[in-house]
Structure formats: C-alpha cells, structure tokens
Amino acid sequence: MRKILCYVFLFFCAVSWISQPAAGNPKAGKSVLFLWWNVENLFDTRNDPITNDDDFTPEGKLHWTEKKLILKQMRIRHLLSAVKAHPDYNAYPDLLAFAEVENREVFEKTLSGIPDIGYKTIYHNSSDPRGIDIGLAFNPQTVQAKASKAYSVASAERATRKIIVAEFLSEGHPFHLILNHWPSRSFDTHWTEPKRVAAASVARHILDSLLLSKPKADVIIMGDFNDEPGNRSLREGLGSTFDAARLKTNGKKFLYNCWSGYEGIGSYSYKNRWQQIDQILLSAGMFDELGLYAPQNAFRCFSFFRLLDATGNKPYATFEKRKYTGGYSDHLPLLLKSRIMP
C-alpha cells in the first residue's frame, strides 16, 4: 500500500511539474507573426517614364519579361508557404513588409496568389530614383490598421526611400511598426555612412515621438539598414544594443537588436561573409509582459536549402552581377513571432 501511494504521489508531482510554465515564459495568448524581406527588385515589366526602371522591361538591359516576373512572384509565394508549413509557425505572417517593390499594383498582385488569406496593403510611394518602395501588408482577420505615415530623409545629393510608421491593433492591444530601407553602401562604405546616419536620425525621431506619449509603447523597427548592428548609424543613431540589461535600465535610449546571441547565418552575403544588414529591433515595451511580448527565440533569419545558391554560402538571388539567375532574392527574410499577453 505504501508503495502504491508513493507511485501516486510521484505521478501527481510529475503532472504538476509538466503543467507549470517555464520560468521567464509567462502564459501567453495568441501570436502575431512579423516578416521583413528585401525581395530584390520586384518590378513590373512596364516602363515608368518618371523613374529609372528602363532596365526592368523586356527591351531593357536586364530583359525583364512577364515570364521572369511570374517566376519571381511564384518564388515569393513559395517562401510564404514555407513559413506557413514550418512547425514553429503554422501560419502565414500576420504582417509582412517587402523592400525593393516598384509599385502597389505589383505588390498586391504578388500577394493575391496566396490562398486562404486576403492581405490588405499599406503603400507609400517614395522619391527613390529607381522607384523602389517598401510595401506593407497585414491580415485583417488578425490585425487592424489604425494609421500610417511616411517620413522623408534629407539628402544633399538625391532622394532615398521613405521611413514608414504604421499603427495597428491586435486583440485590442496597440503597437507600431517603423520600416526602413536605408541608403546603400555603393562605391564606399565610409563615404555613404552619413546618409545612413541621417536616416537613423529620422527613425530615432519617430521612435522618440512615440515613446514620449507612451514610454512603454510596443514598437517593432524592421528594415534593410545597409549597416550592421555595430555600425555607428545603428549603435549611436538608433540606439541598437545586444545587452538586454541596458534596455531594462534605460528603455528610452536603447533598442534591443534581435540578432543578439543568434547563432544562425546572416541575411546577406558579401564576399563570402554573412552580414546582418537586415534587422529587427524592439522597444523596451516588448518585454514588459503587457500587450505584445517577445519571448525567447522569437526571432529567426528564415532559410532552407532552396533559398541558398549551390555553394550554400549566399542567398539564391534573382540576379548575380546583373546576370539573370532566377532565384528568390539576394537577401534572406527575417521573422519575429511575438505573443499577445492577456
């Protein structure tokens, strides 16, 4: 009898232990899945007389045909289907943002081929000479859009992509997205650095305005920054940090960079070295267990073998040195799976 009671006691102890949430991972409700991706030149095939898109026409230098565009759109949809099929997600992204999109029409047509989900789009045309913008889409069944605005970045030479801020609600909880595609490192990294510092100043101004009215606001900053986390534009201009303790003690100044502690490959490869120029950064409010919450392992640079070239050392790009290769993109996408705290 004593032995039986002992087994019963151990059984209930085991059940109790299994049912307890892990320390530091409070019980959460639904999730909100974010995706950022520089999709590399999502152009239609028509010539736009007010932008420098001549190369992306059937008669242009890159011979951009309807067939190539359709394959590009199929690859983008395949990536989104792969996210949905992944056991960690089992869903399409609730919000997705693409860099290097020519116009709203090609963006919406690309997403219209995704089954069982009717994405709504938010689109602001930029003054980029090539006509490339950031396209933002959301699932209206899980997320409600409240407002959005585009901010220009001052440049002494030429206009660049605008920085987008958008406000959403999910399960009644408000949050903001700040989307970026900063000036490239073309010609020389140090020569072009002031342009990215200027973009960082604009993004930081938007963030400070949000935190001024609500210091614990849930803010997600995503983008192709064309700088890595340790560069001046991110570290000093935006307040990027890998140190969670610094964020906890001074949430008004710092943003948590999700590449912190990440052991996988980067999102972009240059001279056979993986780089982290695409980034997701989070405000302190994303860790206060109220509203949206970023648990451990919320972030991933998403890849599988088809997204990489034959060497496995870089993404399978659509173009390689301006030669058509027919791949997905020269960047890998980033994912953030946040939780909604009840």
BANU-960257 format. One line per 2 residues: number of its first residue (from 1); for each residue x negated, y, z negated of N, C-alpha, C. Coordinates in steps of 0.02 Angstrom, whole numbers, plus 50000, padded with zeros to 5 digits. Layout:
NUM> X Y Z X Y Z X Y Z | ...;
END
This chain:
1> 49958 49940 50000 50000 50000 50000 49956 50063 50000 | 49905 50061 49960 49859 50118 49956 49826 50131 50024;
3> 49809 50076 50059 49777 50082 50124 49825 50113 50175 | 49889 50093 50171 49940 50120 50217 49948 50195 50205;
5> 49953 50214 50142 49960 50286 50125 49900 50326 50149 | 49842 50295 50144 49780 50328 50167 49784 50341 50242;
7> 49807 50292 50281 49813 50300 50354 49864 50354 50371 | 49920 50353 50334 49971 50404 50346 49944 50474 50332;
9> 49907 50480 50278 49877 50545 50261 49829 50569 50316 | 49786 50524 50340 49739 50542 50393 49775 50560 50457;
11> 49830 50524 50471 49868 50539 50532 49896 50611 50530 | 49926 50630 50474 49955 50696 50469 49902 50751 50468;
13> 49844 50734 50440 49788 50782 50442 49766 50794 50514 | 49763 50740 50553 49743 50746 50623 49793 50787 50663;
15> 49858 50772 50652 49910 50810 50687 49907 50883 50669 | 49896 50898 50606 49891 50967 50583 49832 51002 50615;
17> 49775 50967 50620 49715 50996 50649 49724 51010 50723 | 49756 50962 50759 49766 50971 50830 49813 51030 50844;
19> 49862 51039 50800 49912 51091 50813 49888 51160 50796 | 49831 51167 50762 49806 51233 50743 49772 51265 50803;
21> 49784 51330 50816 49748 51364 50870 49675 51372 50851 | 49632 51373 50904 49560 51380 50891 49546 51448 50862;
23> 49497 51453 50819 49479 51517 50788 49460 51567 50842 | 49485 51627 50835 49470 51679 50883 49512 51675 50947;
25> 49559 51628 50952 49603 51621 51009 49675 51620 50985 | 49702 51678 50967 49769 51681 50940 49820 51658 50991;
27> 49878 51636 50965 49930 51612 51009 49953 51667 51056 | 49955 51650 51121 49973 51700 51171 50032 51676 51211;
29> 50065 51724 51243 50122 51708 51285 50100 51695 51357 | 50133 51730 51403 50118 51720 51474 50051 51752 51492;
31> 50028 51734 51552 49964 51762 51576 49976 51810 51633 | 49927 51853 51645 49926 51897 51703 49859 51885 51737;
33> 49862 51863 51799 49801 51845 51836 49784 51900 51886 | 49723 51926 51880 49698 51979 51924 49646 51950 51972;
35> 49645 51976 52033 49594 51957 52081 49566 52019 52115 | 49500 52023 52118 49466 52075 52157 49426 52041 52212;
37> 49427 52068 52273 49388 52038 52327 49373 52089 52381 | 49310 52098 52397 49290 52133 52457 49295 52083 52514;
39> 49346 52090 52555 49360 52039 52606 49321 52048 52670 | 49278 52097 52674 49234 52109 52731 49272 52122 52797;
41> 49286 52185 52809 49310 52207 52874 49376 52174 52896 | 49429 52185 52858 49495 52163 52879 49525 52218 52924;
43> 49508 52214 52988 49530 52262 53038 49583 52231 53084 | 49629 52274 53107 49671 52251 53163 49631 52258 53227;
45> 49661 52243 53284 49623 52244 53347 49635 52308 53387 | 49675 52354 53361 49690 52415 53397 49640 52470 53381;
47> 49628 52512 53429 49583 52569 53419 49620 52626 53387 | 49595 52649 53330 49624 52707 53295 49583 52768 53316;
49> 49613 52816 53350 49574 52872 53376 49544 52918 53323 | 49567 52913 53260 49542 52959 53210 49490 52926 53163;
51> 49472 52862 53175 49421 52829 53134 49370 52795 53179 | 49314 52777 53150 49260 52744 53187 49270 52668 53186;
53> 49324 52646 53218 49338 52574 53218 49330 52543 53287 | 49295 52579 53332 49290 52556 53402 49259 52486 53408;
55> 49212 52469 53363 49180 52404 53366 49230 52347 53355 | 49283 52362 53316 49332 52310 53298 49392 52312 53345;
57> 49377 52306 53408 49427 52300 53461 49402 52245 53509 | 49446 52218 53549 49423 52166 53597 49368 52191 53644;
59> 49369 52256 53660 49319 52283 53705 49258 52310 53668 | 49261 52312 53602 49207 52341 53563 49146 52295 53557;
61> 49094 52321 53524 49031 52284 53519 49039 52218 53482 | 49087 52214 53436 49096 52152 53397 49149 52106 53427;
63> 49179 52129 53482 49229 52087 53518 49281 52059 53469 | 49312 52104 53432 49360 52084 53381 49428 52072 53414;
65> 49445 52008 53422 49505 51988 53458 49561 51968 53410 | 49621 51960 53437 49677 51937 53397 49664 51868 53367;
67> 49631 51825 53404 49615 51758 53380 49569 51762 53319 | 49519 51805 53321 49473 51812 53264 49510 51842 53204;
69> 49555 51889 53216 49593 51918 53161 49637 51866 53128 | 49671 51825 53168 49714 51773 53141 49674 51724 53098;
71> 49615 51704 53122 49573 51659 53082 49553 51693 53016 | 49536 51757 53020 49518 51795 52959 49575 51794 52909;
73> 49636 51806 52933 49694 51807 52889 49708 51737 52860 | 49698 51686 52900 49707 51618 52876 49658 51601 52821;
75> 49596 51624 52828 49545 51611 52777 49562 51646 52712 | 49586 51707 52716 49606 51744 52656 49663 51707 52620;
77> 49712 51685 52659 49769 51649 52629 49746 51582 52600 | 49697 51550 52633 49670 51487 52606 49637 51498 52539;
79> 49601 51553 52532 49569 51569 52467 49622 51577 52413 | 49675 51613 52429 49728 51623 52379 49763 51558 52362;
81> 49771 51514 52411 49800 51448 52398 49754 51406 52354 | 49688 51415 52364 49640 51378 52322 49644 51400 52249;
83> 49655 51465 52238 49665 51490 52170 49727 51457 52139 | 49781 51456 52178 49843 51427 52153 49834 51352 52137;
85> 49793 51318 52177 49783 51246 52167 49735 51229 52110 | 49698 51279 52087 49649 51267 52035 49684 51253 51968;
87> 49664 51202 51932 49700 51184 51869 49697 51238 51816 | 49648 51283 51819 49645 51336 51769 49695 51392 51782;
89> 49725 51393 51842 49770 51448 51860 49840 51424 51879 | 49844 51377 51926 49909 51350 51948 49957 51405 51969;
91> 49931 51459 51996 49974 51514 52018 49934 51560 52064 | 49970 51595 52107 49938 51648 52145 49924 51707 52097;
93> 49876 51749 52114 49863 51808 52072 49926 51851 52065 | 49936 51877 52004 49991 51924 51993 49975 51992 52024;
95> 49912 52010 52021 49889 52071 52054 49825 52055 52092 | 49819 52081 52152 49758 52072 52191 49739 52137 52225;
97> 49676 52148 52231 49650 52208 52263 49595 52188 52312 | 49601 52211 52374 49552 52197 52426 49516 52261 52444;
99> 49450 52257 52453 49411 52311 52482 49401 52297 52556 | 49388 52350 52594 49374 52347 52666 49436 52324 52706;
101> 49491 52358 52692 49553 52347 52730 49565 52408 52774 | 49581 52397 52838 49588 52454 52883 49653 52493 52871;
103> 49709 52459 52860 49772 52495 52853 49823 52451 52817 | 49878 52483 52798 49930 52448 52761 49960 52391 52803;
105> 49968 52402 52867 50001 52353 52910 49963 52287 52911 | 49898 52289 52922 49859 52227 52925 49855 52195 52856;
107> 49856 52235 52803 49855 52209 52735 49920 52171 52720 | 49977 52202 52736 50041 52171 52722 50052 52109 52766;
109> 50030 52112 52828 50038 52054 52872 49997 51995 52847 | 49938 52009 52820 49896 51955 52793 49931 51921 52735;
111> 49960 51960 52691 49992 51932 52631 50061 51902 52645 | 50092 51922 52700 50159 51897 52716 50159 51823 52732;
113> 50101 51795 52749 50097 51724 52765 50090 51679 52705 | 50092 51707 52645 50085 51667 52584 50155 51642 52564;
115> 50163 51576 52558 50230 51550 52543 50252 51563 52471 | 50318 51569 52462 50349 51570 52395 50331 51631 52353;
117> 50304 51682 52383 50289 51743 52345 50294 51803 52391 | 50329 51854 52370 50336 51914 52410 50299 51972 52379;
119> 50235 51977 52394 50195 52031 52365 50221 52100 52388 | 50222 52147 52340 50234 52217 52355 50166 52252 52356;
121> 50159 52303 52397 50094 52334 52406 50093 52407 52384 | 50035 52429 52362 50020 52499 52348 49960 52516 52390;
123> 49966 52567 52431 49913 52581 52479 49902 52656 52485 | 49839 52677 52476 49820 52747 52485 49766 52750 52538;
125> 49778 52788 52591 49728 52797 52643 49671 52840 52617 | 49610 52819 52633 49551 52857 52611 49525 52898 52670;
127> 49473 52936 52656 49441 52977 52708 49377 52946 52734 | 49369 52881 52720 49308 52847 52743 49305 52850 52820;
129> 49247 52867 52848 49243 52873 52921 49261 52810 52959 | 49248 52752 52929 49266 52689 52963 49340 52672 52954;
131> 49373 52708 52909 49444 52696 52899 49459 52637 52853 | 49411 52618 52811 49423 52561 52766 49446 52586 52698;
133> 49495 52550 52670 49527 52570 52608 49528 52512 52559 | 49557 52525 52501 49572 52474 52451 49647 52459 52456;
135> 49664 52397 52467 49734 52376 52467 49751 52342 52401 | 49806 52362 52370 49827 52334 52306 49896 52302 52315;
137> 49904 52241 52289 49968 52206 52294 49985 52175 52226 | 50050 52167 52213 50072 52138 52150 50134 52095 52162;
139> 50142 52047 52117 50201 52003 52119 50257 52036 52079 | 50310 52059 52111 50363 52095 52075 50402 52051 52026;
141> 50394 51985 52031 50427 51940 51985 50393 51939 51916 | 50329 51958 51915 50292 51955 51852 50265 52022 51829;
143> 50261 52070 51875 50231 52135 51860 50274 52190 51891 | 50283 52245 51854 50321 52301 51880 50275 52362 51887;
145> 50276 52392 51946 50235 52451 51959 50270 52514 51933 | 50232 52558 51901 50259 52620 51874 50236 52680 51914;
147> 50171 52685 51927 50145 52743 51963 50075 52728 51988 | 50053 52767 52037 49984 52761 52061 49961 52828 52089;
149> 49895 52836 52091 49866 52898 52116 49796 52884 52143 | 49776 52920 52195 49710 52912 52225 49669 52975 52210;
151> 49607 52964 52190 49561 53019 52174 49502 53019 52224 | 49488 53077 52251 49432 53083 52297 49366 53090 52259;
153> 49312 53068 52291 49244 53075 52264 49208 53127 52306 | 49184 53180 52274 49149 53233 52310 49083 53207 52336;
155> 49067 53225 52398 49003 53204 52428 48977 53261 52471 | 48912 53272 52468 48883 53326 52507 48879 53310 52581;
157> 48884 53245 52598 48874 53225 52667 48938 53204 52702 | 48970 53153 52675 49031 53129 52708 49078 53099 52656;
159> 49142 53095 52675 49191 53069 52629 49180 52994 52618 | 49203 52970 52561 49197 52899 52546 49264 52874 52520;
161> 49265 52811 52501 49328 52781 52478 49354 52815 52415 | 49420 52821 52411 49451 52850 52352 49453 52799 52295;
163> 49457 52825 52234 49466 52783 52175 49540 52783 52157 | 49567 52723 52149 49639 52715 52139 49653 52698 52066;
165> 49702 52731 52038 49727 52712 51971 49801 52695 51978 | 49820 52640 51948 49890 52618 51951 49913 52594 51883;
167> 49974 52610 51866 50004 52589 51802 50056 52535 51814 | 50055 52483 51771 50101 52428 51778 50130 52410 51710;
169> 50183 52370 51713 50213 52338 51654 50217 52263 51666 | 50204 52224 51614 50216 52152 51617 50244 52131 51549;
171> 50302 52101 51550 50337 52082 51488 50345 52142 51442 | 50353 52201 51472 50362 52262 51433 50299 52295 51409;
173> 50241 52265 51423 50177 52292 51400 50143 52332 51456 | 50125 52395 51443 50093 52436 51495 50018 52423 51500;
175> 49992 52430 51560 49920 52427 51571 49903 52465 51635 | 49839 52482 51642 49816 52520 51700 49760 52483 51736;
177> 49759 52491 51802 49705 52467 51844 49669 52527 51874 | 49602 52525 51873 49563 52575 51909 49520 52538 51960;
179> 49531 52553 52024 49500 52515 52078 49447 52558 52114 | 49390 52526 52129 49332 52561 52154 49300 52525 52214;
181> 49277 52565 52261 49230 52540 52312 49180 52596 52324 | 49126 52594 52286 49078 52649 52285 49033 52649 52346;
183> 49001 52706 52361 48957 52710 52420 48904 52657 52421 | 48887 52634 52481 48840 52578 52489 48768 52599 52476;
185> 48725 52548 52476 48653 52559 52467 48616 52565 52533 | 48651 52582 52586 48621 52586 52652 48559 52630 52653;
187> 48509 52608 52690 48445 52643 52700 48400 52638 52639 | 48425 52661 52580 48380 52660 52522 48423 52664 52458;
189> 48409 52619 52411 48449 52616 52350 48444 52680 52310 | 48383 52706 52301 48373 52765 52260 48400 52828 52294;
191> 48394 52831 52360 48419 52889 52396 48495 52894 52392 | 48529 52837 52392 48602 52837 52390 48630 52834 52319;
193> 48587 52826 52269 48611 52820 52200 48653 52880 52177 | 48634 52942 52192 48676 52998 52169 48749 52994 52192;
195> 48760 52962 52250 48830 52955 52274 48869 52909 52228 | 48837 52856 52204 48872 52810 52159 48879 52839 52090;
197> 48831 52879 52070 48837 52914 52006 48896 52963 52009 | 48906 52995 52066 48963 53040 52075 49029 53001 52071;
199> 49031 52942 52101 49091 52900 52097 49103 52878 52025 | 49050 52861 51989 49057 52841 51919 49086 52897 51877;
201> 49067 52958 51893 49092 53016 51855 49168 53023 51864 | 49192 53011 51925 49264 53016 51938 49301 52960 51902;
203> 49275 52899 51907 49307 52842 51873 49308 52852 51798 | 49254 52879 51771 49250 52891 51699 49299 52945 51678;
205> 49308 52995 51719 49357 53048 51704 49427 53019 51701 | 49444 52975 51748 49510 52943 51747 49519 52903 51683;
207> 49468 52864 51666 49472 52822 51606 49480 52865 51543 | 49440 52918 51537 49443 52961 51478 49512 52993 51471;
209> 49542 53011 51527 49609 53040 51525 49660 52990 51498 | 49653 52927 51517 49698 52875 51492 49688 52863 51418;
211> 49625 52861 51397 49609 52846 51327 49625 52905 51281 | 49626 52965 51309 49641 53024 51269 49713 53020 51241;
213> 49759 52999 51283 49828 52994 51261 49842 52929 51223 | 49802 52877 51237 49812 52813 51203 49744 52778 51195;
215> 49710 52788 51139 49642 52761 51131 49637 52685 51139 | 49690 52649 51125 49689 52576 51131 49724 52552 51195;
217> 49725 52594 51246 49757 52576 51308 49723 52515 51340 | 49763 52473 51372 49737 52415 51408 49719 52438 51479;
219> 49654 52440 51493 49630 52464 51557 49583 52413 51587 | 49594 52396 51650 49551 52350 51687 49521 52389 51745;
221> 49455 52391 51748 49419 52426 51801 49387 52373 51846 | 49406 52372 51909 49380 52322 51956 49351 52357 52017;
223> 49304 52323 52049 49280 52352 52112 49215 52323 52137 | 49199 52346 52197 49133 52336 52227 49095 52401 52214;
225> 49050 52398 52165 49016 52459 52143 48950 52472 52180 | 48929 52423 52219 48865 52428 52256 48807 52444 52210;
227> 48815 52433 52147 48763 52435 52095 48776 52377 52048 | 48725 52356 52012 48732 52301 51965 48743 52329 51894;
229> 48762 52286 51847 48780 52310 51780 48726 52352 51746 | 48663 52338 51759 48610 52375 51726 48590 52440 51760;
231> 48618 52454 51817 48600 52516 51852 48631 52577 51819 | 48602 52635 51833 48620 52696 51797 48693 52715 51806;
233> 48719 52707 51866 48789 52726 51878 48837 52688 51833 | 48823 52623 51823 48866 52582 51780 48851 52592 51707;
235> 48787 52591 51690 48766 52592 51620 48779 52660 51588 | 48757 52713 51621 48763 52780 51593 48827 52816 51616;
237> 48843 52808 51680 48900 52844 51707 48967 52816 51684 | 48973 52750 51685 49038 52719 51670 49041 52692 51598;
239> 48982 52678 51569 48981 52651 51500 48983 52576 51497 | 48959 52542 51549 48958 52469 51551 48912 52440 51498;
241> 48934 52388 51463 48893 52355 51414 48908 52280 51413 | 48857 52241 51397 48865 52169 51386 48876 52154 51312;
243> 48870 52205 51271 48871 52197 51198 48941 52209 51171 | 48975 52156 51152 49043 52162 51126 49045 52202 51061;
245> 48991 52199 51022 48989 52236 50958 48990 52312 50971 | 48955 52334 51023 48955 52406 51040 49024 52428 51061;
247> 49059 52386 51098 49127 52402 51118 49172 52409 51057 | 49163 52364 51009 49205 52363 50949 49194 52426 50907;
249> 49132 52449 50902 49117 52507 50860 49129 52574 50896 | 49127 52573 50962 49136 52636 50999 49174 52622 51064;
251> 49237 52606 51056 49279 52589 51113 49293 52648 51159 | 49285 52708 51136 49297 52766 51179 49240 52777 51229;
253> 49180 52753 51212 49122 52764 51255 49108 52706 51301 | 49117 52644 51277 49093 52586 51314 49150 52546 51345;
255> 49132 52510 51397 49175 52461 51431 49140 52394 51431 | 49177 52342 51417 49147 52275 51417 49142 52249 51488;
257> 49081 52232 51509 49070 52205 51576 49078 52130 51574 | 49123 52104 51614 49140 52033 51611 49085 51986 51636;
259> 49033 52012 51667 48976 51970 51685 48935 51950 51624 | 48949 51979 51567 48911 51964 51506 48913 51890 51490;
261> 48855 51859 51487 48850 51788 51470 48871 51741 51524 | 48889 51766 51582 48913 51723 51636 48855 51684 51665;
263> 48864 51619 51675 48809 51576 51697 48815 51554 51770 | 48868 51574 51804 48876 51555 51874 48839 51601 51922;
265> 48851 51592 51986 48819 51633 52037 48852 51702 52040 | 48818 51749 52074 48845 51816 52082 48896 51819 52138;
267> 48920 51879 52152 48972 51887 52203 48944 51905 52271 | 48880 51922 52274 48849 51945 52337 48776 51923 52337;
269> 48751 51907 52395 48682 51883 52401 48643 51930 52447 | 48586 51952 52422 48542 51996 52461 48471 51968 52458;
271> 48444 51952 52515 48377 51923 52519 48371 51861 52474 | 48422 51819 52478 48424 51755 52441 48425 51764 52365;
273> 48449 51822 52343 48457 51833 52271 48529 51853 52258 | 48561 51815 52213 48630 51830 52196 48634 51894 52155;
275> 48681 51937 52174 48690 52001 52140 48760 52006 52111 | 48767 52051 52064 48831 52060 52029 48859 52130 52043;
277> 48864 52147 52108 48887 52214 52125 48963 52221 52122 | 48999 52166 52127 49071 52166 52114 49080 52152 52039;
279> 49121 52192 52007 49126 52186 51934 49197 52199 51909 | 49211 52170 51851 49272 52186 51814 49251 52209 51744;
281> 49274 52267 51724 49259 52295 51659 49323 52307 51621 | 49319 52301 51554 49380 52305 51513 49372 52356 51457;
283> 49427 52390 51443 49428 52437 51387 49434 52398 51322 | 49421 52432 51266 49425 52400 51201 49495 52374 51187;
285> 49546 52407 51215 49614 52385 51204 49629 52315 51229 | 49588 52290 51274 49598 52222 51300 49576 52169 51250;
287> 49550 52190 51192 49527 52142 51142 49561 52150 51074 | 49613 52191 51071 49644 52205 51007 49704 52159 50992;
289> 49715 52109 51035 49768 52060 51024 49837 52090 51023 | 49845 52147 51059 49910 52179 51069 49918 52191 51143;
291> 49976 52176 51170 49986 52184 51242 49944 52136 51281 | 49908 52161 51331 49863 52118 51369 49800 52104 51328;
293> 49776 52043 51334 49720 52020 51294 49674 51977 51337 | 49609 51988 51332 49561 51949 51371 49528 51897 51326;
295> 49548 51834 51330 49517 51782 51288 49448 51763 51315 | 49414 51721 51279 49351 51695 51304 49362 51658 51369;
297> 49313 51662 51413 49315 51628 51478 49372 51652 51522 | 49393 51714 51512 49446 51742 51554 49421 51758 51624;
299> 49356 51769 51631 49326 51794 51693 49293 51737 51732 | 49297 51741 51798 49261 51693 51841 49246 51726 51908;
301> 49186 51712 51934 49171 51726 52004 49191 51662 52041 | 49245 51667 52079 49277 51607 52107 49241 51584 52171;
303> 49223 51521 52173 49191 51493 52233 49203 51418 52237 | 49201 51394 52298 49199 51322 52311 49159 51314 52375;
305> 49146 51253 52395 49095 51243 52447 49111 51277 52513 | 49174 51284 52530 49191 51316 52593 49178 51391 52593;
307> 49175 51422 52535 49161 51494 52531 49087 51510 52539 | 49044 51459 52539 48972 51470 52545 48949 51445 52613;
309> 48893 51473 52637 48866 51450 52701 48831 51383 52693 | 48800 51358 52746 48770 51291 52745 48714 51285 52694;
311> 48680 51341 52679 48625 51338 52630 48650 51338 52558 | 48711 51362 52548 48739 51368 52481 48710 51427 52442;
313> 48670 51468 52476 48636 51524 52442 48670 51591 52453 | 48724 51592 52492 48759 51655 52503 48829 51640 52528;
315> 48874 51689 52523 48942 51678 52547 48944 51666 52623 | 48995 51630 52644 49007 51616 52715 49042 51676 52744;
317> 49003 51720 52775 49028 51785 52798 49063 51781 52865 | 49102 51833 52879 49134 51839 52945 49082 51859 52997;
319> 49036 51902 52978 48982 51923 53022 48915 51915 52986 | 48865 51897 53024 48797 51892 52998 48752 51933 53043;
321> 48728 51989 53017 48688 52036 53058 48725 52054 53122 | 48788 52071 53114 48833 52093 53168 48847 52038 53220;
323> 48831 51977 53204 48848 51920 53247 48905 51882 53214 | 48956 51868 53253 49016 51835 53225 49000 51763 53205;
325> 49017 51747 53142 49008 51679 53116 49073 51647 53095 | 49126 51687 53086 49192 51659 53074 49207 51637 53003;
327> 49167 51661 52954 49179 51641 52885 49230 51684 52849 | 49231 51675 52784 49281 51709 52742 49263 51782 52730;
329> 49205 51793 52699 49183 51861 52681 49111 51857 52657 | 49076 51913 52658 49008 51915 52632 49008 51927 52556;
331> 49066 51930 52526 49073 51934 52453 49115 51876 52428 | 49106 51858 52365 49149 51810 52331 49199 51848 52288;
333> 49258 51820 52278 49309 51854 52237 49297 51845 52163 | 49324 51892 52124 49322 51888 52051 49393 51879 52025;
335> 49399 51840 51970 49463 51827 51939 49460 51845 51865 | 49515 51870 51839 49523 51882 51767 49592 51857 51747;
337> 49592 51809 51702 49655 51782 51676 49667 51809 51606 | 49708 51860 51602 49724 51890 51537 49787 51858 51509;
339> 49796 51866 51444 49856 51841 51409 49898 51900 51385 | 49963 51888 51380 50007 51937 51350 50023 51917 51279;
341> 50001 51958 51232 50012 51942 51162 50083 51963 51142 | 50120 51918 51109 50190 51934 51090 50193 51986 51036;
END
